[in-house]
Amino acid sequence: MSTPQQPSDMLKTAEAGWHDDDIAQKYARAEAATRPYASLFLEKAKFVSNMTTSDAAIHALDLGCGTGAVTATIYETVPRAHWPKLHVLAGDISEPMLSYLSARGEKAGWPNLTTQIVDAADIQLDEERFTHVFANAIIFSLPLGVLGQYFRILGPGGFIAVSTWAALPWYVFVERAVARLPSGRKVELPPAETFRSKLTRGNPWHEESYVKEQLEQAGFKDVGVTKEKRRIQVGTPAQFMDTMTMPMTLVAGEWEKRVREEVLGAMRAVVVEEAGALSCREEGTRYIRDTGVSEDQVGMIRADALDPEAIVKHPDAQRVIDFSKPVAVMMFALVHFWTAAQYTAVLGYWKVRLVRGSAFVMTHGTGDGRDVGSLDGLLEVYAQTSTPFIPRSREEIERGWTLVQPGLVRPHLWKAEEMVEDREIWPFSKMWWVAVGFLD
């Protein structure tokens, strides 16, 4: 068996963080990422069916229990009538985590739940004590050899389930955030593979064959490895960022505080964009389902509006739209985030690419008619983001199009029966121009 490797500085930083007073409140959000695999543990162990068809007591160990993803799943899955023969020991090195779980269990009325300091890297528990050992999202950070300890504490016919990350899907958000930092700002961000290596002591826990090999070397029989991809609901972007507290501590442990805060700010923007894209796709899918529109008539793609050629060539766009015929291109609340060069290039592309008779529908933020003070305040806020607000005048927007009547107007006046500029309107309507233009 290989010699256990020493933990990286990154893992030492993580271990120190488990003792922070507020770690449980921060980590509780992360259950959204780990609970689906807790359910898989019970499914593979045939946990409920074994409990309901036998009078034998169950003694389960939840290793690295955290706030109780596995423990909660056990009690919420097993019928209450069988709780008296269920015994769960939840072990962790974090006192705050154990206190949180103890209070949670007491409030929920979970009987026979014991919380105890247990070091998953150095088990000091009686031999053959447990019928089940569950180690959810922890094994990859431990030294080699610990699986032999887990084998020792399992009774004859016992069951073990461990989970490890096959991928780090959140790491791309960090990479995108770092890429947004001002030019000249140097941030040492290791490639995803290097980061994973530090997280796993250099061991390939993401490989199915390696996981199987380690379990078999520890003495376990009938080992099965399942690679599961689950979609996880983590709530709002802000709630997702809460779940990233520990991962970001690992990534940014050696960065200066100022740099760390800049990356976190950029990452929040990335996550908001990601959530927006996902929300749009979900809404589009719901629309197709609810209206009965044929999927052949609708396409949803994720693309950059600044790269219109990629949009036109996308297979879904080609499937739905015949660009040799007149089409309508609609851009709502978008183009005022583009620089003058981007604005000219993208609109110029569409003017050349679209055939005669095509329409372009657009709303555009403007400073025309707005109070200078309020406009300056708006511009200042947007200047702090990755998408500064660039208002344009009526003349700039009208240039190059033949507009459908009533022309370029405020949104509340589009096709309105009474064209009265000074009537009482929704205040934000003054921020916009709206128009439909045809290509001659």
DALINCOR-V204436 format. One record per residue. N is the residue number from 0. PHI is phi in degrees with one decimal (* if undefined). D_LAST is the distance of its C-alpha to the last C-alpha in Angstrom with 2 decimals. Layout:
<<N:PHI:D_LAST> <N:PHI:D_LAST>>
//
This chain:
<<0:*:76.00> <1:-65.9:73.87> <2:-74.4:74.97> <3:-59.1:72.96> <4:-82.1:70.61> <5:-74.8:70.67> <6:-67.7:67.83> <7:-71.4:65.15> <8:-58.0:64.84> <9:-62.9:61.74> <10:-68.1:63.84> <11:-64.1:66.52> <12:-62.3:63.95> <13:-63.5:62.87> <14:-62.5:66.48> <15:-63.3:67.17> <16:-67.2:64.22> <17:-64.9:65.71> <18:-99.5:68.40> <19:-64.4:66.19> <20:-59.9:67.02> <21:-99.2:63.45> <22:-63.4:62.61> <23:-65.0:63.07> <24:-63.8:60.63> <25:-70.6:58.01> <26:-78.1:58.75> <27:-55.1:58.80> <28:-61.9:55.00> <29:-68.6:55.33> <30:-59.3:57.05> <31:-59.6:53.63> <32:-87.9:53.47> <33:-105.2:57.08> <34:-64.8:57.99> <35:-56.9:56.12> <36:-82.4:58.42> <37:-64.0:61.45> <38:-63.5:60.71> <39:-64.8:60.48> <40:-54.0:63.92> <41:-65.6:65.52> <42:-63.8:63.88> <43:-67.1:65.18> <44:-80.9:68.60> <45:50.9:68.82> <46:-61.1:69.94> <47:-69.6:69.82> <48:-63.7:71.29> <49:-66.1:74.14> <50:-70.1:74.91> <51:-83.3:74.91> <52:-113.3:77.09> <53:-139.3:79.67> <54:-90.7:82.08> <55:-68.3:81.93> <56:-74.8:80.73> <57:-108.9:77.57> <58:-122.6:77.67> <59:-109.0:74.20> <60:-111.4:73.39> <61:-101.2:69.97> <62:-85.4:69.85> <63:60.2:67.60> <64:-64.5:67.02> <65:58.9:64.91> <66:-85.9:64.11> <67:106.8:65.08> <68:-59.8:62.20> <69:-72.2:64.63> <70:-58.4:67.39> <71:-62.0:65.18> <72:-63.4:63.77> <73:-60.8:67.33> <74:-67.9:68.54> <75:-79.5:65.44> <76:-97.0:65.64> <77:-75.5:69.40> <78:-56.9:70.68> <79:-56.2:72.79> <80:-61.1:75.82> <81:-103.9:76.03> <82:-59.3:75.57> <83:-57.3:79.37> <84:-98.2:79.63> <85:-103.4:76.59> <86:-128.2:77.30> <87:-124.2:74.60> <88:-106.7:75.21> <89:-100.6:72.12> <90:-119.2:72.59> <91:-159.3:70.72> <92:-89.5:71.62> <93:-100.4:69.81> <94:-60.4:71.96> <95:-59.4:68.98> <96:-64.0:67.41> <97:-65.5:70.71> <98:-63.4:71.27> <99:-61.3:67.82> <100:-68.5:68.46> <101:-60.9:71.99> <102:-65.4:70.78> <103:-64.0:68.02> <104:-66.5:70.57> <105:-64.9:72.99> <106:-65.9:70.39> <107:-82.2:69.29> <108:77.6:72.92> <109:-80.3:72.83> <110:-80.2:76.48> <111:57.8:78.07> <112:-100.2:75.36> <113:-117.7:76.75> <114:-109.0:74.81> <115:-154.3:76.39> <116:-64.1:75.75> <117:-138.0:75.23> <118:-88.9:74.10> <119:-63.6:72.10> <120:-91.8:73.06> <121:-153.3:76.78> <122:-72.9:77.79> <123:-116.6:81.18> <124:-128.7:81.56> <125:-63.6:84.18> <126:-67.6:84.00> <127:50.8:82.89> <128:-86.9:82.03> <129:-115.7:78.65> <130:-89.5:77.32> <131:-141.7:73.72> <132:-125.8:72.15> <133:-119.4:68.48> <134:-128.7:66.79> <135:-97.7:63.15> <136:56.7:60.91> <137:-140.7:63.86> <138:-57.9:65.52> <139:-66.9:63.22> <140:-94.0:64.37> <141:-98.9:68.08> <142:-68.6:70.51> <143:-61.9:71.31> <144:109.0:74.44> <145:-68.1:73.70> <146:-63.5:73.06> <147:-64.6:76.73> <148:-66.8:77.63> <149:-67.9:75.52> <150:-62.4:77.28> <151:-66.0:80.61> <152:-88.1:79.91> <153:-86.2:78.69> <154:-78.3:81.33> <155:-54.9:81.91> <156:75.7:79.00> <157:-69.8:76.82> <158:-127.3:73.03> <159:-123.0:70.81> <160:-136.4:67.05> <161:-127.5:65.13> <162:-129.9:61.43> <163:-145.6:59.59> <164:-82.5:55.98> <165:-80.4:54.39> <166:-153.0:51.38> <167:-119.5:50.38> <168:-63.0:46.92> <169:-79.5:46.89> <170:-65.2:47.41> <171:-63.4:43.76> <172:-64.5:43.13> <173:-65.4:45.63> <174:-61.6:44.03> <175:-67.6:40.59> <176:-66.5:42.24> <177:-63.0:44.05> <178:-64.8:40.88> <179:-88.1:39.42> <180:-64.1:42.31> <181:-54.9:41.80> <182:-59.5:41.95> <183:96.8:45.54> <184:-80.5:46.99> <185:-97.0:49.21> <186:-129.2:49.97> <187:-84.0:52.04> <188:-114.3:50.59> <189:-68.1:52.29> <190:-57.2:50.38> <191:-55.1:50.54> <192:-64.4:53.25> <193:-66.2:55.40> <194:-61.0:55.09> <195:-62.6:56.06> <196:-61.9:59.01> <197:-67.2:60.30> <198:-69.5:59.87> <199:-112.4:61.88> <200:57.6:64.54> <201:82.2:63.05> <202:-95.4:63.62> <203:-82.0:60.94> <204:-68.1:61.07> <205:-83.2:57.52> <206:-96.4:58.86> <207:-59.7:60.25> <208:-63.7:63.02> <209:-69.4:64.22> <210:-60.1:64.46> <211:-62.2:66.44> <212:-61.2:68.71> <213:-65.0:69.56> <214:-67.0:70.52> <215:-67.8:72.65> <216:-64.2:74.40> <217:-77.8:75.33> <218:111.2:77.11> <219:-77.0:74.67> <220:-111.5:74.57> <221:52.2:71.98> <222:-77.5:69.16> <223:-123.9:65.67> <224:-119.3:62.48> <225:-118.8:59.28> <226:-100.0:55.88> <227:-118.4:53.90> <228:-113.9:50.35> <229:-118.9:50.01> <230:-84.8:47.20> <231:-117.2:48.63> <232:-93.8:47.76> <233:-115.0:48.59> <234:86.9:47.08> <235:-75.0:44.85> <236:-54.4:43.77> <237:-64.3:46.65> <238:-68.1:49.07> <239:-62.2:47.90> <240:-62.9:48.59> <241:-61.9:52.08> <242:-70.1:52.70> <243:-90.9:51.80> <244:-55.2:54.66> <245:-72.6:57.01> <246:-56.0:54.54> <247:-70.5:53.16> <248:-63.1:56.76> <249:-67.3:57.33> <250:-68.1:54.22> <251:-104.2:54.56> <252:-55.2:58.33> <253:-102.4:58.71> <254:-80.2:55.72> <255:-65.6:56.24> <256:-56.8:55.70> <257:-62.0:52.78> <258:-66.1:50.98> <259:-59.6:51.77> <260:-67.8:50.29> <261:-64.6:47.10> <262:-65.7:46.69> <263:-61.9:47.42> <264:-62.9:44.82> <265:-65.8:42.18> <266:-68.4:43.34> <267:-59.1:42.97> <268:-63.9:39.29> <269:-62.3:38.91> <270:-65.8:40.72> <271:-61.1:38.62> <272:-62.7:35.44> <273:-62.4:37.16> <274:-64.5:38.24> <275:-63.6:34.77> <276:-63.9:33.35> <277:-65.7:36.27> <278:-62.0:35.89> <279:-61.0:32.24> <280:-66.0:33.32> <281:-64.2:36.25> <282:-64.7:34.23> <283:-63.7:31.74> <284:-63.2:34.72> <285:-64.8:36.33> <286:-62.2:33.26> <287:-60.3:33.21> <288:-67.4:36.94> <289:-75.6:37.08> <290:-93.7:34.27> <291:77.9:35.12> <292:-65.6:31.63> <293:-66.8:32.05> <294:-63.4:31.94> <295:-67.8:29.98> <296:-93.8:27.04> <297:-130.0:27.26> <298:-134.9:27.40> <299:-126.1:28.56> <300:-129.2:28.48> <301:-105.2:29.71> <302:-153.7:27.56> <303:-95.1:26.48> <304:-62.0:23.02> <305:-79.4:23.34> <306:-122.3:23.49> <307:-62.5:20.30> <308:-62.2:21.25> <309:-65.4:24.48> <310:-66.0:22.80> <311:-61.5:20.65> <312:-85.5:23.82> <313:-62.0:26.13> <314:-53.5:27.92> <315:-69.2:27.34> <316:-66.9:23.56> <317:-64.9:23.67> <318:-69.4:25.99> <319:-95.7:23.93> <320:-117.9:20.25> <321:-99.6:18.76> <322:-75.9:15.98> <323:-83.4:15.25> <324:-118.1:13.79> <325:-60.0:11.24> <326:-133.7:13.15> <327:-112.0:13.53> <328:-108.4:14.84> <329:-117.6:17.22> <330:-132.3:19.21> <331:-108.1:21.91> <332:51.5:24.42> <333:-129.2:23.64> <334:-69.0:21.55> <335:-76.2:24.08> <336:-97.6:26.54> <337:-99.8:24.68> <338:-69.6:25.62> <339:-58.9:23.29> <340:-66.3:23.22> <341:-65.8:22.56> <342:-58.7:19.81> <343:-65.7:18.00> <344:-66.9:18.77> <345:-69.5:17.77> <346:-65.2:14.42> <347:-63.7:13.80> <348:-60.5:14.93> <349:-66.1:12.64> <350:-64.2:9.47> <351:-81.9:11.13> <352:-76.9:12.77> <353:-78.3:10.36> <354:-86.2:8.86> <355:-57.0:5.65> <356:98.3:6.54> <357:-72.5:8.37> <358:-119.0:9.59> <359:-125.7:11.48> <360:-111.9:14.66> <361:-148.9:16.95> <362:-114.1:20.20> <363:-145.3:21.53> <364:-68.7:25.04> <365:-146.7:25.64> <366:-101.8:28.61> <367:-58.6:27.38> <368:77.4:30.21> <369:-96.5:32.41> <370:-62.6:36.02> <371:-58.9:36.36> <372:-62.8:39.33> <373:-67.7:37.78> <374:-66.2:34.64> <375:-61.2:36.93> <376:-64.0:38.86> <377:-64.1:35.82> <378:-63.3:34.69> <379:-65.7:38.27> <380:-64.0:38.49> <381:-67.7:35.30> <382:-64.4:36.42> <383:-87.8:39.30> <384:-106.7:37.14> <385:-80.7:35.23> <386:-131.0:31.91> <387:-57.9:32.04> <388:-87.1:29.89> <389:-122.6:27.39> <390:-70.1:26.11> <391:-127.4:23.20> <392:-81.4:22.62> <393:-57.7:20.10> <394:-64.0:18.64> <395:-64.3:18.35> <396:-76.3:16.52> <397:-70.8:13.96> <398:-58.6:12.98> <399:94.5:9.53> <400:-129.0:7.81> <401:-96.0:6.99> <402:-89.9:10.20> <403:-74.1:11.90> <404:-63.6:15.16> <405:-91.0:17.59> <406:85.5:15.38> <407:-87.4:17.13> <408:-137.5:20.67> <409:-68.9:23.82> <410:-54.3:24.07> <411:-72.1:26.77> <412:-101.7:24.65> <413:-66.7:21.73> <414:59.2:22.05> <415:-73.8:25.58> <416:-71.3:27.49> <417:-112.0:28.97> <418:-91.4:26.78> <419:-116.3:29.74> <420:-65.5:29.22> <421:-97.8:32.94> <422:-72.4:34.10> <423:-69.2:35.91> <424:-135.5:33.59> <425:-62.0:33.91> <426:-53.7:34.39> <427:-69.4:32.15> <428:-62.7:29.15> <429:-72.1:29.19> <430:-80.5:28.44> <431:-125.4:24.86> <432:-114.2:21.41> <433:-137.1:19.18> <434:-159.4:15.57> <435:-122.0:12.87> <436:-121.6:9.28> <437:-105.0:6.20> <438:-86.9:3.80> <439:-69.7:0.00>>
//
